[in-house]
Amino acid sequence: HTKSMNKIRNLWRLSLTLALSLCFTTLLFAQKTVSGKVTTKEEPNGAPSITVLVKGTTTGTITDIEGNYKIAVPDDKAILVFSFVGYKSQEIVVGNQTSINIALEEDNQQLQEIVVVGYGVQKKTDLTGSITRLGEKDLNAGTFTSPLQRMSGRAAGVTINQAGGEPGVAPNVRIRGIAGITGASDPLVVVDGIQGGMDLLNQVPPTEIESFDILKDASATAIYGARGAAGVILVTTKKAKQGKTTLEYSAVGSYETISKRYEMLTADEWRALATQRGLDLKSTDFGGNTDWQKQVTRDGYTQNHNLSIGGGTSGFNYRATLTAIDQQGIIIGSGYTNYIGRLQISQKALNDKLTLTYNANVGSEDRRFNNADVIGTALGRRPTDPIYRTDGTYFIDNEIFGYVNPYARAKEMVDGQTLLNMFGSARADYQITKDLTASVFGSWRKTDLEYGQFKSVKTTLGDARDNKGIATRETKQSDEQLFNAILSYKKNFGDHNLDFTLVYEWQKAVYQGFKAIGRNFINEATALDALQSGNIADVQAGDITSYKNDQTLLSYLGRVNYSYKGKYLATVNFRRDASSKFGENNRWANFPSVSLGWHISEEDFLKKQNILSDLKLRAGFGITGSQQALGALNSVRLVGVTGTTYFGGIIPSFGIKQNANPDLRWETRQMFNVGLDFAFLNNKLTGTIDYYNGVTSDLLFKYRVPLPPFPYNELFANVGKMRNSGVEVTLNYVAIDKGDFRLTLGGNFTHNANTIEELSGSIGGVPLNADYVRWGGGGTVGVASTNDAMQYLIKGQSIGTFYVFKHAGVDAEGNQLLDDINGDGVVESGDASKDRYIAGNALPIFTYGFTPTASYKNWDFGMVLRGVYGNDIYNVRRAQLSALSQLGQGNVIKGAAETGIRNISNASDYWIEKGSYARLENLSIGYRFKTENWKLIESLRVSFVANNLFVITNYSGIDPETNINGQDNDRRGFGTDFGLYPRTRSFAVGLNVAFK
């Protein structure tokens, strides 16, 4: 923390020095004041945020919300430059004027929206791939800890899934479905050219996002080749603008409460049911009246502060920001803080032919864990158990094996991590000729994680009591470097426009870590910071581990864009990648794509009509790759510790822990996309419709193999095939645009169908079969002695298929009965039992979002209503809390007695529920004050934001939004409710102020 805060202070001092220098220069030369108003065709009463600059100086300002400005000039010879993106700049000599009013004219070329497409930008009208752009005005408002939360419900084909409300945990994002079956579905994230995984987004303040550009189809993502199979999220952060030095501050604070709780038996209800079922209250009723859920939870809050300073001239710009995020979780002991400092500098040189850009970012995250396991423990405790014994120590029922006091677990547990992350980049762009530009870019990213956990005897956890305390310390470091060189050429030949890009890229990452565990501490106060104070005789195999590995990616790529008369468009990409992760026989792979566009509205036969404003047809096909499912060494044979023996002492034994596979190769995703972009009634109604069909081949999966011929019983191999196809629709309609009132209705719809087409094959003549294998993590019902899975990979079905037994009632002893589906007189157990059937699926049929906005004078309004339809959820938590056999040792949910189920031995359809829901995700109201007569404040806006106001659903759990990230062996399961960190309902107040 000390190192990170020192770096943040240095960044702040640098920014403050630059700001004071600019202000001093302005005061020194100011001799005359000029004021006036700037208008445009769209803003005839006054255009806000227009830059007014004294040419050749750093003196500048921007117009206020009414279009007014006031600026100091040195003399009558001064020239004022009025500029704004999308309008032609105008220069006016001051002369003897003290009031200058001006109307800016549109620049049709600049008004065309620019979209980031990877290694460059492109006009939106020239796009041939499927790309969604979300500008700052399109993003959600509120107190957020992750930039992804600002995208939720906003983009078709992009699923933002927030399972639970654990502090600092970012939602999952999936672009056009699940891309693989072994954790290969996270999109690539690129922040101002720096490439990384989803964790890179946590290092960007949510308030510093200028835009997201989401590349969805293969013709768009193929430019990223080996990393583009699951889609690409391009993030552009806010940059400084030339003109007046700006000082801005924003703050949002929210109050959070649990939106829904489990309805458990109260102490009196428990006693009544226990008596009814013949339990001995003398040994189970300890006189308590405890609401364990209430005891381990509290109200939460989140606050987000952002301070920025920036400015510059036409040749030099800078922006420095400090961000602080603080979140108190609703489970006691949980929380999250994130402090981020950023500095961006842009400098022109060599007669403005050379542009140098620097970015530096340093952040410190602190996360205090107390996850959903605390809630699970609380739900399972009898309400008649007290929190404390009469002597003041935590209550424990010694007659129950593994008894844990939930309050002690939450209060006494030390469990958290600190992450120091730094990244920076430097870019040089040199304009060789008017049409030819050369660029070099380099970035470096480093993270240092320190994790600590101490389970003292006071936590009442069984292993902590048995071992007289357990302490764990762990460190992880990553060092990622990237370099690329880019050559870009843009040329107009009459009706022909040509744009090509050539890139060489090199990436390397080094990862290392260390972990140590200590037990049996004499002094618990220093245990976590002095592992050596534990008993060395209690060290177990695996208590001390370390690792180090690296991976390298080498790439060559090219892209050509061509258009004829703005009507006929074509884009061709080709990328060749080599990765050190793969077998020596398949290091290199090629990733091509081609897409075409037809601007139908530019044809002569549509020129004379006035209904259709724009119509463009797009089609494309491409191949992308993925290496996410693999670690750095999955293609080679590895040897490791397989156990211990005693021969004059404890001696570890070694053996083969991983088979070699020199033929291990890339997962590849081929996708076809056809889309239609349209606008009607002078852009009053705009929208996009896309159809896609993508096939992922050579799926990476860990197969069971025989011993021999293999020395180890598992093998990573490429065998399977999976298809994702679907339809995406986005619509925006300006319903009202009269005077001071404007109402826009926006929405999106996505349907995605997933099918596993192949799972079996062979390698070296040895058959590999993954049909009817357990998948989806969590995997078991988790009640009593059952170890029965719910989800399986099945050829011809989709990921997330529930393959279970059919509930057939309850017998006299309360045992759940199962239907003999195949009628052979026996209900067979096992994964491929003929008495199982497909009872549902965790994936929804479609998702949707409704995003209306409105403004009236200085008021603005926004809303996000989103939902899913057609998915199923296996309610494991309800099954766990309904088994009446555990009543003597724990609690049950209200209504459990009516089910009459005492024991649950197998996964059945009885616990599968419909998971469709509609959630009012975000509601915001803002007011912008008139500040033209204020001395210090340029602009001021206050807002009220509510999140998760209500959920419409038939699901009986606390929240229907469960984990559907598509990663096998995820402990949270897939479309299964094993218990979530409770989601909150929040109410926030925000402030945005810019100073003069």
C-alpha positions, 0 to 999 in steps of 0.5 A: 500500500505504501509503495502504491500510494507514493506513486499515486502522490507523485502522479498527483504532484506532477499534474498539479504542477502542470495545472499551476503553470498553465494557470500562471501563464493565463494570468500573466498575459491576460489584458482584455476579456472577450465574451459571447455565445456559440450556437449550432444548427442542432443547438440554436439557443446555445451549444455547450462544451465548445472549445475556445482557444487563443491561437498560439497560447495555452489560454482557453475555455469551453462554453457552458450549458447555455453556449456562453463563454468568457476568455482573457486575450493579450491584445487586439491582434489575438485570434480566437479558435472555435472548435468541436468534434463534428464541426468546422473550426473557425478563427476570428481576429478579436480586433476591438471587439469585446463580444463575439457570437458565432455559429459553427457549421457541421463537418460532414466528414467528422460527423461520421462516428468513428469506431475502434476496430483493432490496430486502428479506427474506421468510420461506422459507415464503412464497417463490414463486421459486427461491432457494437459501440457504447459511448459514455452517454450509453453507459449505466450510471451508479456506484460501480466497482467494475466497468463491465457493470456499466455495460449491463443490458446495453448491447445485443449479443453481449451477456453480462452476468452478475451472480451474487453481490460479493464485493469487488467481484466483476460480472462475467461477460460472454459474447455470442455464447460459450466459446469452449468447454474448458474455460475458453469463453472470456473475451480479449480485453484491450485498453488503449492498446494494452491487451489482457484478460478480464482482470485488466478491466479492474485496473480501469476506473469505471468513471474513466471509460469514454467508450466500449467497442465490442467486436463480435463476429469472426470477420471483426475479431480475426485481426486478433487471431489467436486471442479473438475466438471469444470476442474482443472488448476494446476500451477507450479511456478519457483523454485530455482536450486542448484548450482550457485547463480543466479540474473535475470531480465526481462522487457517487455514494450508495446505501445497500440492503439485501434484496431478498433473504431465505425464509427459514424456520424461526426458533418457535417454528423449529421447536414445533416441527421438531416436537411433531417429528419426535426429536429429543429437544433436551439434546437439541434445544439450547434455548437460543432464539437466533436469526443467523442470517441477520447475525452475519449480515449488515447494511452495505455501502459503496462510494466512488470518488474521481478527481481529474485535471487536464488540458493542453495546447494543439501540440501538448495534452495531458490528463491526470486522475485519481480514483478511490472505490470503497465497498462495504459488503453486506456480510460482516468482514467482507469488503473491497477498496481500489485506489487508482492513479492514471496519467496520460500525456500526448506530445507532437513534434517534428512539425506535427508529423510525430505524435508521442503518447504515454500512459501510466497506471498504478492501482492498489486493490484490497479485498476482504473475503467472506463469501457465500459459504458464510450464508450457507453455514448460517442457514444450516444452523438451528435457530435454537442455538445461541451465539455465545456460551454463558462464559462468553466464548462462542457456542459449539455443539460438540455432539455434531461433527464439524459444527461451525458457529456462523457468527464466529466464522464471519467475525474471526476469520482473516481472509483477504488479499492485496493486489498492486498492479501497474501498467504503462505504454508508449506509442509513437506515430510518425506521418511519413507522407500524407497517406502513410503512417508508421507506428510503434507501441510498447506496453508493460504490465505487472501485478503483485498479489499477496494473499493471507488467511488465518483460521484461528481456533475462535472461528470454530472451523473443524480443521482450525480446532483440530490443528490449533490454527491454520495460516496460509500466505501466498504470493503471485506475480505476473509480468506481461510485455507487448510490442508491435510495429504498425504500418498504415496506408490510406489513399483516395483514388477518385471513387476508390478508397484504399486502407491497409494495415500491416502489423508485427507483434510480440507478446511475452508473459512470465508468471510465478508464485509461492505458498506456505501453510503453517499449523499449531501456533503458540501465539495466534496474534502473530501467526499470519506474519510468522509462519515459523511460529507454528509446529514444523512437525505438523507440515503436510505434503503440499504445504509449501509450493512454488511455480514459475512459467512463461508463454510467448506469442508471435504474430504477423497480420495484415488488413485491407479495407476497400470501398467504391463510391461509398457503396461497395465495401470490402475488408480482408484480414489475415493473421498468423500466430505462433504460441509456446503453449502448443505442441511442437507440431502445431505452434503456428496457425493461420486466421483469415477473414473476409467481409463485404458491405453494400450501402444500398441507400446510396444507390440511385433508385433510393435517392429520391425517397425520404423514408429510408435514411440509411440501409447497409447490408453486411456479410462476413466469414472468418476463423479465430483461435483460442488458447485460453483453456491451456496453461503454459506447460499442458503440451509436455510431460510433467513429473510431480509429487505423487505422495509420501513414504516413511523411510527414516523420515518422510520422503516424497515420491515422484511420478508422472502427473501429466501426459505429453501431447506434441500434437496439441493445437489451437481451438478454432472458431469459424463464424459466418455473419450477415447483418443489416443496418438501417435508419428511417425517417431522418434517423428517427428510427435506427437499428441493426439485425444480425444473424450468425452461425459459428462452429468451434472445432478441436475443442480442448478437453481433459480426457480419461485415457487407459493405463497403459499405453499412457503413463498417466490417466488424463490427457489434454487433447483436441477432439470435440466440436460445438456450434453457436448460432443466433439472432441479434436485434438492436433498435432505437426510436426517437419518440418525442423531440419537441423543444425542451423535451426528448424521449428515446426508446432503445432496446436489444434482443438476443437469441443464441442456440448452443449445440455440442456436435462432437465429443469423441475421437481418438489419438494414437489409435486410443479412443477418447470419449467424453459423452455423458461426462459430468460437467459444470463444476459444483456438480453434485446435489450436496445433500446427505450422502449423495454424490450424484451429478446434475449436468453432463456433456451430451452429443446433440445437446447444449452445454448446461443440460440437466440430465437427471432422474424423474421425481416419483414421490416420497415413500413412508420413510420420507425417501425420495422416489425415482421413476423407472423410465425404461421400465426394467424394474430397477432404477439404475444409478450411474452417469449413463443410466437409462433412467435419466432424462433431459429435464432442462437446460441452464442456457436461456432461449433469449435475453433482452434489454430495454433502455429508454432515455429522456430529457426535459430542460436541465433534467435527464432520465435513464433506465435499464430493464433487462432479463432472460427467458427460457432457462432452468435452474437447479435449486441445490440450496433449496434441496439442501434446506428441505431434507428433514433428516437434518432437522435435529442438527440444523434448520430447514426452509419454511415449507420443507414439512409439506414436501415430506422429503426426509432423504435425497439420494439422487439428482431429480427434476423435483429441484429444477425451476424455471429461471426466467426473470425481468430485472429493473437493473438501473434507474437514474434521474439527473439535474444540471444546474445553470452555472453561467453566473457562478464564479468558480464552477463551470458545470454542476450535475446532481443525480439519484440512481437506484439499482436492482429495484425489483425482479419479476420471476417465479424462481423461489431462490434469493436471485434467479441470476446464477453463474452461467460463465461456461467454465468447467469445474467452477465451484459455483456450478453452472446454472445451479444455485449452490448459494449466492453471496446475497445481491443488494438493492442500492440507492445512490446520490451522485455529484459531477462538478467541473471548475472554471 
